[in-house]
Amino acid sequence: MAPAQPAPSAQAKKETGAKPGSSYNCGELGHFADKCPKPRRAGPRFAQARVNHASAEEAQATPEVVLGTFPVNSIPATVLFDSSATHSLISKRFVGMHGLRNEELCTPMRVHTPGNSSTSVSYSRSVLIEIQRSPFLANLILLESEDLDIILGMDWLTKFKGVIDCANRTVTFTKEKGETVVYKSPVSPNQGIPLNQIEVENPVKKDNTKRMCVDYRALNEVTIKNKYPLPWIDDLFDQLKGAKVFSKTYLRSGYHQLRIREEDIPKTAFTTRYGLYECTVMSFGLTNAPAFFMNLMNKVFMEFLVKFVVVFIDDILIYSKSEEEHEQHLRLVLEKLQEHQLYAKFSKCDFWVSEVKFLGHVITAQGVAVDPSNVESVTKWTPPKTVSQIRSFLGFAGYYRRWLELIKDYGMSIHYHPGKANVVADALSRKSYYNALCTGGMCKELQQELEHLNLGIVEHGYVAALEARPTLVDQVRAALVNDPEIAKLKNNMRVGKARDLLEDEHGTIWLGERLCVPDDKELKDLILTEAY
């Protein structure tokens, strides 16, 4: 507010030509200045206000402020507690979006922000703010702000005796009746993870719709992984031989169609500027989401798989050899989706086509080819110059080399892994079943390589020793003869106490189709070895 003008001195009156006894305003006789018909027009007067933070990004870098999300007239709002702000303000955007009532200020207010100033002429009266479920009222001046909805300054903090603890990020209020309310910021801003350091998928899909992304890395670390296997894409395409008509359906927000068990819902909680939320359906980013959804789709289409349906998570391909078959196949698939209340996204579906893009490949009656858009980056790749760039190129191009016309065969070499390094061969050697490798159709060079590694059946081999060993059942029968527990069991059978057990002509005891085995460690180890 501008200071009052001092009364003009005698020298000033002389310089302005005012007559003795005349009005100080107009210089005419017959009236005083306070009753002058021609009063001087003073410039507009403004109340002054200062705000040091007009955005959340600026506020987060300052230790003396605390941010929080609270219901404002039952609407979630981002609230900044700022002890360096002289007045309390509310965003014009927030007022306009939610239809809050506002009134005109008696005196316009000049609000100064870092590097800028603006004039506010209206305010919202008695806005209800709930902090820790306690109601507080505030008169808020309208201000332009992008991401801060409300700023509570010294006028409001003084009214409720607000104390900001910068070290602990807490604010303490005292209401009129002496009730104390303490709010603690859930996450300290200086401990937050910058957005550019969080590895998330692109939140915008190809059709310009947004994908909700939640950082579930901490939850995924303690989640027991579902071992349900996802199918190999190459194996899926082997089923398409002879197909001429295709249709493709894509489920709308596929994971969201799978509900989460009620007891697991609290585990999916995440916080936003609008508050804390929980997912009731499977969310994008959970480690077990693909496996669970793949399991669901396989159960739904179990009777159609390998016959005329290919399923990979939320992508469904229907293939047929003729249009008549395709009509029937398509009807069955759509009825199955309707039965299980699974909904497709029509804009991403293709029906009755002879060429379809599926899982990064182009499928036609002539066969399967790689999608040109997927290899465009390979064809335009600059020559690799470092070791890491060469490894990256070879690993990426290794899959696509099968589609290159000039490369038809792979160079193969056999390497010997001695001792425990050859885990697979060591496990197979423990099996008692006889698996012979027929080498008649192999080339001479490959037979020689196998012979050097002691694999297969050599053509000039001979029997060095022949040993006859009893079968596993014979060993069990031999162990039953001298076992005291089995002897007691046979006595109980003779007196009718064990009617469910049967004894065959060899003295072996059976429980249905199961064989009774004595408590013999060597025999048990042998059975486990044969089984696994």
Secondary structure per residue as TSV (DSSP state, phi and psi in degrees):
chain	resnum	aa	ss	phi	psi
A	1	M	-	360.0	133.1
A	2	A	-	-71.1	143.4
A	3	P	-	-68.2	154.9
A	4	A	-	-67.3	145.9
A	5	Q	-	-75.3	132.3
A	6	P	-	-70.8	155.7
A	7	A	-	-65.4	138.4
A	8	P	-	-65.8	140.6
A	9	S	-	-76.5	170.2
A	10	A	H	-61.6	-38.1
A	11	Q	H	-65.0	-38.4
A	12	A	H	-67.3	-39.6
A	13	K	H	-64.6	-35.5
A	14	K	H	-66.6	-39.8
A	15	E	H	-69.4	-31.5
A	16	T	H	-86.5	-5.3
A	17	G	T	80.9	18.8
A	18	A	-	-71.2	136.7
A	19	K	-	-82.8	153.9
A	20	P	T	-62.4	132.0
A	21	G	T	79.7	7.1
A	22	S	B	-93.9	169.8
A	23	S	-	-70.0	138.6
A	24	Y	T	-69.9	-19.3
A	25	N	T	-77.3	-59.1
A	26	C	T	-109.5	-12.3
A	27	G	-	83.0	3.3
A	28	E	-	-89.6	158.7
A	29	L	B	-89.0	161.2
A	30	G	S	100.5	-2.3
A	31	H	S	-159.4	161.8
A	32	F	-	-94.0	170.1
A	33	A	G	-65.2	-34.1
A	34	D	G	-72.0	-16.8
A	35	K	G	-114.2	22.3
A	36	C	-	-70.4	130.6
A	37	P	S	-70.3	-10.1
A	38	K	S	-124.1	70.4
A	39	P	-	-68.3	152.3
A	40	R	-	-72.3	138.2
A	41	R	-	-89.6	109.7
A	42	A	-	-80.6	153.9
A	43	G	-	-67.7	161.7
A	44	P	-	-62.9	139.2
A	45	R	-	-101.0	138.3
A	46	F	-	-124.0	140.2
A	47	A	E	-78.7	148.5
A	48	Q	E	-107.0	139.4
A	49	A	E	-138.9	150.8
A	50	R	E	-131.6	132.6
A	51	V	-	-131.7	127.7
A	52	N	S	-91.7	-13.2
A	53	H	-	-137.3	118.8
A	54	A	S	-110.0	-1.0
A	55	S	S	-140.8	155.3
A	56	A	H	-66.7	-33.3
A	57	E	H	-62.7	-41.8
A	58	E	H	-67.5	-40.0
A	59	A	H	-66.6	-35.4
A	60	Q	H	-65.4	-25.4
A	61	A	T	-86.8	1.5
A	62	T	-	-111.5	129.1
A	63	P	T	-75.9	-21.7
A	64	E	T	-88.3	11.6
A	65	V	E	-123.2	157.5
A	66	V	E	-131.7	133.2
A	67	L	E	-104.3	151.1
A	68	G	E	-162.0	165.1
A	69	T	E	-116.8	122.6
A	70	F	E	-137.1	154.8
A	71	P	E	-70.8	123.7
A	72	V	E	-116.7	109.0
A	73	N	T	53.7	41.2
A	74	S	T	68.5	17.7
A	75	I	E	-118.7	126.1
A	76	P	E	-60.1	132.4
A	77	A	E	-141.8	147.5
A	78	T	E	-85.4	119.9
A	79	V	E	-116.8	134.2
A	80	L	E	-112.6	124.4
A	81	F	E	-92.8	113.1
A	82	D	E	-129.1	108.4
A	83	S	T	-74.5	-13.1
A	84	S	T	-91.5	-3.7
A	85	A	-	-90.2	134.9
A	86	T	S	-78.2	-29.5
A	87	H	S	-130.3	168.5
A	88	S	-	-101.8	137.4
A	89	L	E	-134.0	162.9
A	90	I	E	-135.9	145.2
A	91	S	E	-70.4	134.8
A	92	K	H	-61.7	-34.7
A	93	R	H	-62.5	-44.3
A	94	F	H	-64.5	-41.5
A	95	V	H	-63.5	-43.0
A	96	G	H	-69.3	-38.8
A	97	M	H	-67.3	-35.8
A	98	H	H	-110.9	8.2
A	99	G	T	65.1	36.9
A	100	L	-	-73.6	141.9
A	101	R	-	-76.6	144.4
A	102	N	-	-137.8	154.6
A	103	E	E	-124.4	163.6
A	104	E	E	-83.2	137.9
A	105	L	E	-72.0	143.8
A	106	C	E	-64.2	-38.2
A	107	T	E	-126.7	123.3
A	108	P	E	-55.5	149.8
A	109	M	E	-120.0	130.6
A	110	R	E	-93.2	113.8
A	111	V	E	-101.7	121.8
A	112	H	E	-102.2	123.7
A	113	T	E	-117.2	164.0
A	114	P	T	-55.7	114.8
A	115	G	T	79.3	8.3
A	116	N	E	-160.4	163.0
A	117	S	E	-149.7	148.2
A	118	S	E	-144.2	163.5
A	119	T	E	-108.8	128.7
A	120	S	E	-109.5	134.2
A	121	V	E	-120.6	0.8
A	122	S	E	-143.0	163.7
A	123	Y	E	-151.2	161.1
A	124	S	E	-104.0	126.3
A	125	R	E	-93.6	139.2
A	126	S	E	52.2	53.0
A	127	V	E	-77.2	130.0
A	128	L	E	-87.5	120.6
A	129	I	E	-118.1	125.2
A	130	E	E	-101.5	116.7
A	131	I	E	-118.9	118.6
A	132	Q	T	52.9	42.3
A	133	R	T	65.1	14.9
A	134	S	E	-108.6	130.9
A	135	P	E	-81.1	139.8
A	136	F	E	-133.8	142.2
A	137	L	E	-105.2	146.5
A	138	A	E	-148.8	140.8
A	139	N	E	-96.5	119.4
A	140	L	E	-119.9	128.8
A	141	I	E	-84.9	139.1
A	142	L	E	-74.8	135.7
A	143	L	E	-145.5	147.2
A	144	E	-	-74.7	122.1
A	145	S	-	-151.9	137.8
A	146	E	S	-81.7	-52.5
A	147	D	S	-122.2	-2.5
A	148	L	-	-101.1	124.9
A	149	D	-	-84.5	-41.8
A	150	I	E	-140.9	139.9
A	151	I	E	-119.9	119.6
A	152	L	E	-100.0	110.9
A	153	G	-	-98.7	-160.5
A	154	M	H	-66.6	-31.5
A	155	D	H	-61.8	-40.9
A	156	W	H	-77.5	-41.8
A	157	L	H	-63.2	-36.7
A	158	T	H	-66.7	-40.2
A	159	K	H	-61.1	-40.1
A	160	F	T	-105.8	19.1
A	161	K	T	51.5	48.6
A	162	G	-	-73.6	135.0
A	163	V	E	-125.1	122.2
A	164	I	E	-100.1	121.6
A	165	D	E	-98.7	101.1
A	166	C	T	-67.0	-35.8
A	167	A	T	-65.8	-42.2
A	168	N	T	-98.4	0.0
A	169	R	T	57.0	47.7
A	170	T	E	-123.9	154.0
A	171	V	E	-129.0	130.7
A	172	T	E	-114.8	130.3
A	173	F	E	-119.8	151.8
A	174	T	E	-126.6	119.0
A	175	K	-	-82.8	176.2
A	176	E	T	-59.7	-37.2
A	177	K	T	-85.7	10.1
A	178	G	S	88.9	1.2
A	179	E	-	-70.3	131.8
A	180	T	E	-102.6	131.5
A	181	V	E	-121.3	127.6
A	182	V	E	-118.0	127.8
A	183	Y	E	-118.2	132.5
A	184	K	E	-118.0	128.3
A	185	S	-	-64.0	128.9
A	186	P	S	-65.5	-34.2
A	187	V	S	-134.9	125.4
A	188	S	-	-68.3	131.0
A	189	P	G	-58.3	-37.0
A	190	N	G	-74.3	-5.6
A	191	Q	G	-102.4	-1.0
A	192	G	S	-70.4	157.3
A	193	I	-	-91.0	123.2
A	194	P	-	-56.6	145.5
A	195	L	G	-61.4	-33.6
A	196	N	G	-75.2	-4.9
A	197	Q	G	-98.9	-6.0
A	198	I	S	-91.7	122.8
A	199	E	-	-84.6	105.2
A	200	V	-	-128.8	160.0
A	201	E	-	-71.7	161.8
A	202	N	-	-61.4	120.2
A	203	P	S	-72.9	-6.9
A	204	V	B	-108.6	125.0
A	205	K	-	-80.7	175.6
A	206	K	T	-64.9	-28.2
A	207	D	T	-91.5	17.9
A	208	N	S	69.3	10.1
A	209	T	-	-86.6	156.1
A	210	K	B	-94.0	144.6
A	211	R	-	-108.6	128.8
A	212	M	-	-78.0	122.0
A	213	C	-	-116.2	128.2
A	214	V	-	-122.4	136.4
A	215	D	-	-80.5	96.8
A	216	Y	-	-102.6	23.7
A	217	R	H	-62.2	-39.5
A	218	A	H	-65.5	-40.4
A	219	L	H	-68.3	-38.8
A	220	N	H	-65.8	-28.8
A	221	E	H	-66.5	-29.6
A	222	V	T	-105.8	7.6
A	223	T	S	-87.8	134.2
A	224	I	-	-72.2	121.1
A	225	K	-	-71.4	135.5
A	226	N	-	-81.0	123.2
A	227	K	-	-87.3	11.5
A	228	Y	-	-62.4	123.3
A	229	P	-	-78.1	140.7
A	230	L	-	-87.4	142.1
A	231	P	-	-70.8	151.0
A	232	W	-	-74.0	135.7
A	233	I	H	-63.1	-37.9
A	234	D	H	-61.1	-39.1
A	235	D	H	-66.8	-33.4
A	236	L	H	-65.8	-38.4
A	237	F	H	-73.9	-18.5
A	238	D	G	-65.4	-17.8
A	239	Q	G	-80.9	-12.1
A	240	L	G	-88.9	5.5
A	241	K	T	-62.6	125.7
A	242	G	T	90.3	-6.4
A	243	A	-	-76.2	141.7
A	244	K	-	-125.8	-24.3
A	245	V	E	-120.1	135.2
A	246	F	E	-133.8	151.6
A	247	S	E	-140.5	145.7
A	248	K	E	-130.9	133.3
A	249	T	E	-123.8	147.1
A	250	Y	E	-129.3	124.3
A	251	L	B	-73.0	138.2
A	252	R	T	-74.5	120.4
A	253	S	T	44.8	59.7
A	254	G	G	-48.4	-49.6
A	255	Y	G	-61.4	-31.1
A	256	H	G	-71.2	-7.5
A	257	Q	G	-91.2	4.0
A	258	L	S	-113.7	114.2
A	259	R	B	-76.5	150.0
A	260	I	-	-95.3	141.9
A	261	R	-	-58.8	143.7
A	262	E	G	-58.4	-37.6
A	263	E	G	-72.9	-15.8
A	264	D	G	-97.2	-6.9
A	265	I	G	-60.2	-43.5
A	266	P	G	-59.4	-22.9
A	267	K	G	-70.3	-19.3
A	268	T	G	-92.8	9.8
A	269	A	-	-62.5	141.7
A	270	F	E	-145.5	154.7
A	271	T	E	-110.9	144.4
A	272	T	E	-132.5	179.8
A	273	R	T	-66.4	-16.4
A	274	Y	T	-98.4	-0.3
A	275	G	E	130.7	-168.8
A	276	L	E	-98.6	133.7
A	277	Y	E	-131.1	158.9
A	278	E	-	-128.8	148.7
A	279	C	-	-94.8	129.6
A	280	T	S	-95.0	-11.0
A	281	V	B	-123.9	165.0
A	282	M	-	-61.3	129.8
A	283	S	-	-102.1	151.1
A	284	F	T	-66.3	127.6
A	285	G	T	113.6	-13.9
A	286	L	-	-75.6	137.5
A	287	T	T	-63.7	-31.6
A	288	N	T	-94.1	2.3
A	289	A	H	-60.3	-48.9
A	290	P	H	-61.2	-42.7
A	291	A	H	-66.5	-44.6
A	292	F	H	-63.8	-41.4
A	293	F	H	-71.1	-36.4
A	294	M	H	-64.0	-39.6
A	295	N	H	-62.2	-42.8
A	296	L	H	-61.7	-46.2
A	297	M	H	-66.3	-37.1
A	298	N	H	-65.2	-37.6
A	299	K	H	-68.1	-38.4
A	300	V	H	-66.4	-43.3
A	301	F	T	-106.5	23.6
A	302	M	T	-54.2	-43.6
A	303	E	T	-73.4	-13.0
A	304	F	T	-105.4	-14.1
A	305	L	B	-63.2	144.8
A	306	V	T	72.3	-21.6
A	307	K	T	-84.6	-56.7
A	308	F	T	-153.3	15.4
A	309	V	E	-132.9	136.4
A	310	V	E	-120.4	127.9
A	311	V	E	-124.3	129.8
A	312	F	E	-134.9	99.0
A	313	I	T	57.7	-106.0
A	314	D	T	-105.0	10.3
A	315	D	E	-102.1	130.9
A	316	I	E	-126.5	126.4
A	317	L	E	-116.8	127.4
A	318	I	E	-109.4	126.2
A	319	Y	E	-129.3	146.3
A	320	S	E	-148.0	160.6
A	321	K	S	-88.6	-16.9
A	322	S	S	-147.4	163.8
A	323	E	H	-68.2	-32.9
A	324	E	H	-64.6	-45.1
A	325	E	H	-63.5	-39.6
A	326	H	H	-65.0	-36.0
A	327	E	H	-60.2	-43.8
A	328	Q	H	-69.1	-42.9
A	329	H	H	-63.5	-43.2
A	330	L	H	-64.9	-38.7
A	331	R	H	-64.3	-41.8
A	332	L	H	-63.3	-41.2
A	333	V	H	-67.2	-44.7
A	334	L	H	-65.6	-37.1
A	335	E	H	-65.7	-36.4
A	336	K	H	-67.2	-39.3
A	337	L	H	-63.1	-41.9
A	338	Q	H	-66.0	-38.0
A	339	E	H	-62.9	-39.2
A	340	H	T	-97.2	9.6
A	341	Q	T	56.0	47.3
A	342	L	-	-105.3	130.4
A	343	Y	-	-113.3	134.8
A	344	A	B	-98.3	160.5
A	345	K	-	-99.4	108.8
A	346	F	G	-62.2	-34.6
A	347	S	G	-66.9	-18.0
A	348	K	G	-109.5	16.8
A	349	C	-	-103.9	148.4
A	350	D	E	-128.5	134.5
A	351	F	E	-128.4	140.1
A	352	W	E	55.2	56.0
A	353	V	E	-119.6	156.5
A	354	S	S	-96.6	-9.5
A	355	E	-	-141.6	129.3
A	356	V	E	-141.3	144.6
A	357	K	E	-94.1	126.4
A	358	F	E	-147.4	120.8
A	359	L	T	54.9	43.5
A	360	G	T	78.5	13.7
A	361	H	E	-131.3	160.0
A	362	V	E	-108.0	120.7
A	363	I	E	-109.9	126.7
A	364	T	E	-135.0	179.9
A	365	A	T	-66.3	-24.5
A	366	Q	T	-79.0	-17.1
A	367	G	E	143.7	-160.8
A	368	V	E	-114.9	131.2
A	369	A	E	-130.9	155.2
A	370	V	E	-71.7	145.2
A	371	D	-	-67.4	123.2
A	372	P	H	-56.3	-31.3
A	373	S	H	-67.6	-23.0
A	374	N	H	-80.5	-28.0
A	375	V	H	-98.6	1.3
A	376	E	H	-61.5	-39.8
A	377	S	H	-66.8	-29.6
A	378	V	H	-72.6	-43.6
A	379	T	H	-66.9	-27.5
A	380	K	T	-98.6	7.3
A	381	W	-	-67.0	137.5
A	382	T	-	-75.9	151.2
A	383	P	-	-56.9	131.2
A	384	P	-	-66.9	142.8
A	385	K	-	-119.0	-19.2
A	386	T	S	-114.3	168.1
A	387	V	H	-63.2	-43.9
A	388	S	H	-65.1	-36.7
A	389	Q	H	-67.5	-37.8
A	390	I	H	-65.9	-43.8
A	391	R	H	-62.6	-40.9
A	392	S	H	-63.1	-42.3
A	393	F	H	-67.2	-43.8
A	394	L	H	-65.7	-38.8
A	395	G	H	-66.9	-37.1
A	396	F	H	-77.2	-40.8
A	397	A	H	-79.7	-13.9
A	398	G	H	-59.9	-36.8
A	399	Y	H	-70.9	-38.9
A	400	Y	H	-84.3	-5.5
A	401	R	G	-67.3	-20.5
A	402	R	G	-66.1	-21.4
A	403	W	G	-93.4	-7.0
A	404	L	-	-76.5	132.5
A	405	E	T	-67.3	-33.4
A	406	L	T	-83.2	-13.3
A	407	I	-	-108.8	110.6
A	408	K	-	-114.2	-25.1
A	409	D	-	-125.4	151.3
A	410	Y	-	-100.6	142.8
A	411	G	-	-78.6	127.6
A	412	M	-	-119.8	144.2
A	413	S	-	-139.8	146.9
A	414	I	-	-106.0	127.0
A	415	H	-	-115.7	139.4
A	416	Y	-	-93.4	126.3
A	417	H	-	-106.5	107.6
A	418	P	-	-75.3	154.6
A	419	G	G	60.8	-137.4
A	420	K	G	-71.5	-13.2
A	421	A	G	-63.9	-29.7
A	422	N	-	-90.5	73.7
A	423	V	H	-67.2	-42.8
A	424	V	H	-65.0	-47.4
A	425	A	H	-65.3	-34.7
A	426	D	H	-65.9	-39.9
A	427	A	H	-68.2	-39.9
A	428	L	H	-67.8	-31.1
A	429	S	H	-69.2	-16.9
A	430	R	T	-84.2	-11.2
A	431	K	-	-73.9	139.6
A	432	S	-	-86.1	-10.4
A	433	Y	S	-72.1	150.0
A	434	Y	-	-94.9	111.0
A	435	N	-	-118.5	108.1
A	436	A	-	-101.1	142.6
A	437	L	-	-99.0	120.9
A	438	C	-	-81.5	119.7
A	439	T	-	-107.8	10.3
A	440	G	T	-63.8	-36.0
A	441	G	T	-90.0	3.6
A	442	M	S	-88.0	156.6
A	443	C	-	-72.7	159.8
A	444	K	H	-62.5	-39.0
A	445	E	H	-64.2	-41.1
A	446	L	H	-68.1	-37.4
A	447	Q	H	-62.6	-38.4
A	448	Q	H	-67.3	-39.3
A	449	E	H	-62.7	-43.0
A	450	L	H	-64.6	-36.6
A	451	E	H	-66.4	-38.5
A	452	H	H	-64.9	-29.5
A	453	L	T	-91.9	5.9
A	454	N	T	60.4	37.8
A	455	L	-	-113.9	143.9
A	456	G	S	84.2	-165.9
A	457	I	-	-114.7	117.2
A	458	V	-	-77.8	145.0
A	459	E	T	-67.9	-32.1
A	460	H	T	-102.3	26.7
A	461	G	-	-74.0	163.0
A	462	Y	-	-145.6	159.2
A	463	V	-	-81.6	115.1
A	464	A	-	-90.0	-32.7
A	465	A	-	-153.8	149.7
A	466	L	-	-133.8	121.4
A	467	E	-	-127.7	129.9
A	468	A	-	-96.6	122.2
A	469	R	-	-116.5	144.3
A	470	P	-	-68.9	154.7
A	471	T	-	-74.0	171.8
A	472	L	H	-64.7	-38.0
A	473	V	H	-65.6	-38.9
A	474	D	H	-62.9	-37.6
A	475	Q	H	-67.4	-36.9
A	476	V	H	-64.9	-43.0
A	477	R	H	-62.9	-38.7
A	478	A	H	-66.6	-35.4
A	479	A	H	-74.1	-23.0
A	480	L	H	-71.8	-22.8
A	481	V	H	-63.5	-46.1
A	482	N	T	-104.7	14.4
A	483	D	-	-86.8	122.9
A	484	P	H	-66.9	-35.3
A	485	E	H	-65.9	-38.8
A	486	I	H	-67.4	-34.9
A	487	A	H	-63.4	-42.6
A	488	K	H	-63.0	-37.9
A	489	L	H	-65.2	-38.7
A	490	K	H	-66.8	-37.2
A	491	N	H	-63.6	-40.6
A	492	N	H	-63.6	-34.3
A	493	M	H	-67.1	-36.5
A	494	R	H	-69.1	-31.3
A	495	V	T	-93.4	4.7
A	496	G	T	84.6	17.9
A	497	K	S	-88.0	-14.8
A	498	A	-	-128.8	76.1
A	499	R	T	-76.3	-20.4
A	500	D	T	-79.0	-12.8
A	501	L	E	-95.0	148.7
A	502	L	E	-130.0	147.5
A	503	E	E	-119.0	125.6
A	504	D	-	-87.1	-174.3
A	505	E	T	-69.8	-15.4
A	506	H	T	-94.1	3.1
A	507	G	S	83.4	11.5
A	508	T	-	-87.6	136.4
A	509	I	E	-97.7	133.1
A	510	W	E	-124.0	143.0
A	511	L	E	-116.6	93.5
A	512	G	T	68.1	-120.3
A	513	E	T	-100.2	8.3
A	514	R	E	-101.9	140.9
A	515	L	E	-95.8	133.8
A	516	C	-	-77.3	127.0
A	517	V	-	-115.5	131.3
A	518	P	-	-69.0	165.2
A	519	D	S	-80.3	76.2
A	520	D	-	-123.3	115.6
A	521	K	H	-61.6	-44.8
A	522	E	H	-62.3	-39.3
A	523	L	H	-68.4	-40.2
A	524	K	H	-64.2	-42.0
A	525	D	H	-62.2	-38.7
A	526	L	H	-64.5	-40.9
A	527	I	H	-64.9	-42.9
A	528	L	H	-65.2	-37.2
A	529	T	H	-64.4	-41.9
A	530	E	H	-67.3	-34.2
A	531	A	H	-75.3	-34.3
A	532	Y	-	-116.3	360.0
